[in-house]
Amino acid sequence: MSTLFVTATGTEIGKTLVAAALCHELRAAGRRVRALKPVLSGYDPATLADSDPGVLLASLGKPVTEEAVAAITPWRFAAPLSPDMAAAREGRRLDLADILAYCRAAEGDPLLIEGIGGAMVPLDERHTVLDWIAELGAPALVVAGSYLGTISHTLTTLAAMRGRGVPIAGLVISESPESPVPLAETAETINRHAGPLPTVLLPRLPAGPAPWRAAPPLAPTLGLFDV
């Protein structure tokens, strides 16, 4: 596997944390790794370090500058909305063909691509993030929360992705601020209905800078990149 697409069941679930943890883990193992966050809404240049591309750059050991952010996140929009709506606020629109060409030009060994929002978030008038993943042809790592309702959201996401022939590389259950049951129970129920998947339970990490450094091993459990 040379390219992995990190997606989720919704927004603010933990995609960036998981992608950053994987970058940090691979670098610690002496592996080369690159990461992209091609599309971002809610972008504020004043909080560069806290932005999703800023976090990814830090996990790669690279300086967080406007130029570096632009290189891994060429489509940035100010409004914290779905990409199609955020782009429309600025008189712009996304073109899936352009996004695919950008991702394919960066493919290497290994490459992490972080999506935006959940797998069914609209990119333009006709396409969603799922269309992006399916057209790219890369396996997807699904990040889910542990809040009440996550089982339905996760099973729906997995079913939609499988219906499009997207290979599922694994599932990360990221602990939500409020979890009604232990992570293991949520994972067992999801796997019972969706079929066994490589699954990692990601408890809430200590607050502070670079929480991804404290994440448990992800790549070996998920069988990613032969680590």
C-alpha positions as a printed NumPy array, in Angstrom:
array([[  0.   ,   0.   ,   0.   ],
       [  1.544,   3.29 ,  -1.062],
       [ -1.418,   5.667,  -0.689],
       [ -3.976,   5.788,   2.109],
       [ -7.032,   8.047,   2.24 ],
       [ -8.038,   9.073,   5.768],
       [-11.755,   9.809,   5.984],
       [-14.385,   9.818,   8.711],
       [-18.032,   9.385,   9.579],
       [-18.417,  13.135,  10.139],
       [-16.6  ,  16.326,  10.982],
       [-14.506,  16.982,  14.096],
       [-14.114,  13.228,  14.639],
       [-10.312,  12.986,  14.676],
       [ -9.075,  12.564,  11.077],
       [ -6.237,  15.048,  11.485],
       [ -5.144,  13.56 ,  14.803],
       [ -5.036,  10.075,  13.262],
       [ -3.196,  11.255,  10.134],
       [ -0.665,  13.176,  12.245],
       [ -0.169,  10.18 ,  14.547],
       [  0.533,   7.96 ,  11.535],
       [  3.025,  10.467,  10.119],
       [  4.815,  10.679,  13.465],
       [  4.815,   6.897,  13.855],
       [  6.208,   6.231,  10.386],
       [  8.924,   8.86 ,  10.777],
       [  9.892,   7.356,  14.161],
       [ 10.241,   3.998,  12.398],
       [ 12.629,   5.56 ,   9.899],
       [ 10.108,   5.536,   7.057],
       [  9.574,   8.269,   4.514],
       [  6.047,   9.655,   4.559],
       [  4.178,  12.52 ,   2.947],
       [  0.781,  13.951,   3.759],
       [ -1.768,  16.087,   1.944],
       [ -4.912,  17.873,   3.089],
       [ -6.028,  19.04 ,  -0.357],
       [ -9.286,  20.751,   0.646],
       [ -9.957,  22.779,   3.778],
       [-12.827,  24.99 ,   4.896],
       [-12.816,  27.209,   7.97 ],
       [ -9.269,  28.329,   7.159],
       [ -7.866,  31.288,   9.116],
       [ -4.255,  32.325,   8.328],
       [ -4.041,  33.858,  11.811],
       [ -4.207,  30.386,  13.388],
       [ -1.878,  28.616,  10.985],
       [ -0.302,  26.254,  13.526],
       [ -3.7  ,  25.03 ,  14.728],
       [ -5.068,  24.406,  11.234],
       [ -5.297,  20.853,   9.901],
       [ -2.403,  21.323,   7.445],
       [ -0.42 ,  23.037,  10.196],
       [ -0.82 ,  19.976,  12.429],
       [  0.174,  17.649,   9.582],
       [  3.266,  19.71 ,   8.795],
       [  4.313,  19.651,  12.446],
       [  3.917,  15.861,  12.563],
       [  6.173,  15.657,   9.502],
       [  8.803,  17.769,  11.245],
       [  8.371,  20.626,   8.771],
       [  8.035,  24.355,   9.457],
       [  4.476,  25.654,   9.455],
       [  4.472,  28.539,   6.998],
       [  1.852,  29.908,   4.637],
       [  3.894,  28.573,   1.709],
       [  4.127,  25.092,   3.243],
       [  0.386,  25.051,   3.995],
       [ -0.417,  26.131,   0.441],
       [  1.744,  23.294,  -0.915],
       [ -0.241,  20.545,   0.856],
       [ -3.612,  22.338,   0.973],
       [ -4.122,  24.228,  -2.295],
       [ -7.904,  24.601,  -1.9  ],
       [ -8.556,  26.698,   1.208],
       [-11.816,  28.459,   2.082],
       [-12.651,  30.769,   4.954],
       [-16.219,  29.724,   5.777],
       [-16.516,  26.686,   8.102],
       [-19.002,  24.981,   5.777],
       [-19.078,  22.034,   3.388],
       [-16.56 ,  22.638,   0.571],
       [-19.201,  23.364,  -2.06 ],
       [-20.883,  25.964,   0.141],
       [-17.606,  27.481,   1.38 ],
       [-16.332,  27.813,  -2.188],
       [-19.596,  29.421,  -3.331],
       [-19.239,  32.081,  -0.617],
       [-16.037,  33.163,  -2.395],
       [-17.383,  32.896,  -5.93 ],
       [-15.333,  29.764,  -6.511],
       [-16.03 ,  26.076,  -7.113],
       [-14.076,  22.871,  -6.764],
       [-13.31 ,  20.638,  -9.727],
       [-12.947,  16.956,  -8.817],
       [-10.699,  16.342, -11.829],
       [ -8.25 ,  18.967, -10.542],
       [ -8.234,  17.451,  -7.05 ],
       [ -7.606,  13.972,  -8.443],
       [ -4.784,  15.216, -10.669],
       [ -3.156,  16.949,  -7.692],
       [ -3.335,  13.801,  -5.551],
       [ -2.047,  11.515,  -8.306],
       [  0.899,  13.804,  -9.003],
       [  1.953,  13.444,  -5.356],
       [  1.641,   9.665,  -5.1  ],
       [  4.669,   8.03 ,  -3.549],
       [  5.578,   5.556,  -0.856],
       [  3.8  ,   6.146,   1.425],
       [  1.334,   9.021,   1.   ],
       [ -1.464,   9.954,   3.398],
       [ -4.361,  11.98 ,   2.012],
       [ -6.722,  13.491,   4.552],
       [-10.22 ,  14.222,   3.32 ],
       [-12.606,  16.873,   4.58 ],
       [-15.545,  16.214,   6.885],
       [-17.279,  12.885,   6.476],
       [-17.24 ,  10.574,   3.489],
       [-20.491,  11.981,   2.092],
       [-19.619,  15.684,   2.346],
       [-20.362,  17.491,  -0.954],
       [-17.402,  18.824,  -2.918],
       [-19.393,  20.457,  -5.708],
       [-22.837,  20.274,  -7.308],
       [-22.526,  16.551,  -8.121],
       [-19.59 ,  15.017,  -6.266],
       [-18.89 ,  14.029,  -2.666],
       [-15.743,  13.01 ,  -0.824],
       [-16.784,   9.414,  -1.527],
       [-16.577,  10.118,  -5.269],
       [-13.072,  11.477,  -4.681],
       [-11.996,   8.337,  -2.81 ],
       [-13.586,   5.959,  -5.325],
       [-12.057,   7.738,  -8.334],
       [ -8.644,   7.847,  -6.691],
       [ -8.761,   4.104,  -6.096],
       [ -6.837,   4.22 ,  -2.816],
       [ -7.861,   2.22 ,   0.258],
       [ -9.56 ,   4.236,   2.981],
       [ -8.984,   4.379,   6.711],
       [-12.251,   5.307,   8.417],
       [-12.168,   7.338,  11.634],
       [-15.285,   7.121,  13.802],
       [-16.25 ,   8.611,  17.146],
       [-17.676,   6.874,  20.212],
       [-20.615,   9.219,  20.849],
       [-24.222,   8.033,  21.005],
       [-25.247,   7.352,  17.392],
       [-21.787,   6.53 ,  16.078],
       [-22.673,   2.891,  15.376],
       [-25.343,   3.873,  12.851],
       [-23.117,   6.566,  11.326],
       [-20.179,   4.177,  11.017],
       [-22.161,   1.287,   9.547],
       [-23.782,   3.664,   7.051],
       [-20.397,   5.065,   6.022],
       [-18.879,   1.603,   5.598],
       [-21.873,   0.401,   3.569],
       [-21.715,   3.438,   1.275],
       [-18.001,   2.967,   0.693],
       [-18.29 ,  -0.738,   0.028],
       [-21.134,  -0.03 ,  -2.365],
       [-18.698,   2.011,  -4.426],
       [-15.999,  -0.656,  -4.271],
       [-13.691,   1.316,  -1.961],
       [-11.261,  -0.968,  -0.115],
       [-11.484,  -0.39 ,   3.649],
       [ -8.008,  -0.481,   5.178],
       [ -9.306,  -0.327,   8.717],
       [-11.258,   1.521,  11.36 ],
       [-10.075,   3.856,  14.115],
       [-12.556,   4.549,  16.899],
       [-11.544,   7.875,  18.408],
       [-12.998,   8.455,  21.85 ],
       [-15.52 ,  11.291,  21.875],
       [-15.897,  13.706,  24.826],
       [-19.034,  11.827,  25.832],
       [-19.03 ,   8.054,  25.291],
       [-22.005,   6.048,  26.567],
       [-20.101,   2.735,  26.584],
       [-16.454,   1.623,  26.543],
       [-14.668,   1.832,  23.194],
       [-14.321,  -1.947,  23.022],
       [-18.108,  -2.414,  23.147],
       [-18.61 ,   0.056,  20.313],
       [-15.947,  -1.708,  18.245],
       [-17.441,  -5.153,  18.913],
       [-20.897,  -4.051,  17.787],
       [-19.62 ,  -2.363,  14.628],
       [-17.512,  -5.361,  13.67 ],
       [-20.372,  -7.752,  14.367],
       [-22.574,  -5.961,  11.855],
       [-19.964,  -4.77 ,   9.341],
       [-17.731,  -7.825,   9.44 ],
       [-14.278,  -7.992,  11.007],
       [-12.065,  -5.001,  10.223],
       [ -8.601,  -4.111,  11.489],
       [ -9.608,  -1.798,  14.33 ],
       [ -7.714,   0.519,  16.663],
       [ -9.21 ,   2.059,  19.783],
       [ -7.905,   5.589,  20.278],
       [ -8.588,   6.945,  23.779],
       [ -8.701,  10.676,  24.416],
       [ -5.157,  12.   ,  24.506],
       [ -3.704,  14.542,  26.945],
       [ -4.483,  18.129,  26.039],
       [ -1.626,  20.303,  24.878],
       [  0.628,  20.7  ,  21.874],
       [  1.205,  17.727,  19.586],
       [ -1.181,  15.223,  21.235],
       [ -0.552,  12.892,  18.283],
       [  2.805,  12.038,  19.858],
       [  0.945,  10.171,  22.615],
       [ -1.248,   8.069,  20.319],
       [ -0.973,   4.276,  20.621],
       [  0.607,   2.395,  17.674],
       [ -1.7  ,   2.505,  14.688],
       [  0.18 ,   1.195,  11.66 ],
       [  1.107,  -2.3  ,  12.996],
       [ -2.408,  -3.021,  14.268],
       [ -3.965,  -1.848,  11.018],
       [ -1.335,  -3.564,   8.874],
       [ -0.419,  -0.323,   7.133],
       [  2.77 ,   0.306,   5.168],
       [  4.417,  -2.882,   6.469],
       [  5.462,  -1.218,   9.739]])
